[in-house]
Amino acid sequence: MILIYRKALTFIKRDFIIATSYRFAFFLQLFGILFSVLTFYFLARMFGDAAIPYLEPYGGDYFSFVLIGIAFSSYLTTGLGSFSGSIRNEQMMGTLEAMLVTPTKTSLIIVFSSLWNFIFTSIRVLAYLSIGVFLLDVNMSNANLFGALITLILTIICFSSLGIISASFIMVLKQGDPINWAFSAVSGLLGGVFYPITVLPQWLQMFSHILPITYSLRAMRHALLQGYTLEALAPDIFALVIFSIVMLPLSIITFKYAVRRAKVDGSLTQY
């Protein structure tokens, strides 16, 4: 267990050094959060009370609603892109094959290679929420932090599973990843990031309910903005548990198959 912990820290340290070596780009990402938040803040002021009927389950404030959406949907972007991005970087540096023949399990390698991305995403999410709460009067005084934490853990598992499947396609196809494209586009449209899914036609709402992000954002908004109890959050949490149970093992199996396929084809280090 100690050895696994040390390996995880080694990956985090390596990726942190790489990220912070480009200081200007590193701080631009954090600084850009302020402009993103302010853009939606002024948009919310323009809408006024027009959207309140759709937002009543979330407290009636559009800015609070969309702040949670853009903050926590970044975990989807990270989950979908970090694993395939890490694999591509390792291929370009010529280190992927060397890592995969070490005693470390394949599943641990792909998790460790993306730990820093999720840590930095968490920093960005905290920045979003801090700006909203301390500068723009978003009310989270009744937040159920424990319920939000459970939702967050399940969210990361679900989105990471999608990302691992996405990385499997990159491992075999090199270019053209249908998983990343499909879930990025569909989740943005149907997942309730920028507006409640109740504004959609009934037939489109049916598709919303097969996306993990729908349950993730709804539970997170109810936990942080409305202070829902675990009992009240249970339907959404249960849905995320089911997604996790199905998708995580499937993603690991898919990735192991992709590695074997790439080794047989002799294309493991090609990109």
Secondary structure, DSSP 8 states (H G I E B T S, - for coil): -HHHHHHHHHHHHHHHHHHHHSHHHHHHHHHHHHHHHHHHHHHHHHHTTTTHHHHGGGTS-HHHHHHHHHHHTHHHHHHHHHHHHHHHHHHHHT-HHHHHTSSS-HHHHHHHTTHHHHHHHHHHHHHHHHIIIIIS----TT--HHHHHHHHHHHHHHHHHHHHHHHHHHHHHSS--HHHHHHHHHHHHHSSSSS-GGGS-HHHHHHHTT-HHHHHHHHHHIIIII---HHHHHHHHHHHHHHHHHHHHHHHHHHHHHHHHHHHHT-TT--
